[in-house]
Amino acid sequence: MKKTKKIGLALGSGGIRGLAHVGVIKTLLKHNVPIDYISGCSIGAWVGAHYALFQDIERLEEMTVHKQKEKLLSTIEPTLKGGIVKGSKIEKLLDEWFEGLSFSDTNIPLSIATTDLVSGKEIILTQGKLSTAVRASMAIPSVFAPVKHEEMLLVDGGISNPVPDETVRQMGADIVISVSLDNFIKNAEFNTKKLSLSRTGTRAFNIMRYQLTKHSTQQTDILLEPYTPAIGATSLSQYFTKKIGSELVKNGEEETEKHIEQIKDLLAN
């Protein structure tokens, strides 16, 4: 009897751009492609945890793209210790969205990637409350305060591994579909006539992330790179004032459609 191949989904980091993950999952479901394992990083942890728990992508899209966006604004709580935003209100909101549930409650095996500031190592979480793990994975250094976990200080998993594809393979996946949100570095023009300390630093950081992502996804079976806008305060403000959320979901759908036959071939052979 032929063994059924298991598919693992590695959802990368990338802030608001991660709403493209919603479109990826919607399209996989549309074509009856099973999702057997999920590993997420930062925004990918948020989307991945919600789907692994409820298996209801429409609910997540409704919450993040069409409703409750104002709740995200209410989570901004300044702090002078470890980051601009404490993170306790964000964790409370996440706990509300996840209904106080834990890894053990998910319907799909899930892992969440974080980075330990103390050791510099990638730390994969598979136990405990989902809200705490996702908050840690989304804790951008100097923006959000780190999350204390045992002897570690956990921050954004994207610092050490933006797309945790090897993690989801180790969970048992035969086929790994990785979703990278860093291809904007190829799309966004860099104006060399308007250099500034912040623009230069941001560009350098984004190039570093892009190269790290290329390295971490070398062994993936399917690499999806939805079109995404450049990261920054502008894209965040557009999320609250324009339809960028819906556009990102659509971009995720379109990118997945381009690769759907390749995915089906891997499942069949």
Phi, psi and omega in degrees: 000131183289132180288135176284126181285140180261137181254132175247139181248120177254111185258116187280170179276164179158021177062217183302334178302339182293352174296343174297333177302324180300316179295324178298310182296319179303318183287322176300317179294322179303324182261015177058034175274120183289150174241107187261334179217149177224134168232131184231154180228127178058239178299330176293330176292319179298306180297315182297318180296317181297315181290320179299329182278308188257341185049043182223087185288332178295322178298315180295317179298318180298319183289316188268332184261322188249330184229164170063012176297326181296335178295329178295321178298325182289349181273355180287111182228106185299149174210152177257006184242102172088346181175168180289325183243130182299308180106348182293323178289324177297316179297322178296318178295316178299320180296325176294314181294325180269004177057034176070014187271170187237176178306322183294347181266353185289150178272342177237132178307133188227142168226151182233129184269133175224176177231133177271118179295333184287308184266339184081006184269154171287132179240123180260123180260135179223005181222159176097188182288138180296321183299320180291317181295316181292319177302317179297316182293337181261002186282084178297122182305139180075352175252308177248143178295144177296163178252124179284130179216108186056240179262012186252158171242107188266137177225187183315124178295339180294344178294322183256331182200095186297332181227105187280060184288322180294327178298314182290333175291320178294337177288341178131003183288135174273326179237127181249124173254116181254140180242112179259138180250016188255009182285355178299338180297333178276337185266329186274124177285142180253115183280105183286350180271353180234058181283144174209165180300315183291317181294318180294315179297317179296317179298315180297317179297318181293323176296317179300316178299316182298316180293322177296320178296316178303318181293316186286343182253015182298328185261004181290156180275319178228122177251117177259131179230078179300146175296129179223150178284167178296145180287155176145178182298328181297313181295327178293317179294324178295328179300323182272340186245342184232191183260033183296329178299312179296323180295320180294319177301315179298319179297321177296321178296313183296319180295320180292321178302324181297332186250003190296323179292323177296320178296316179296323178296319179296323178291324185279331187257000000 
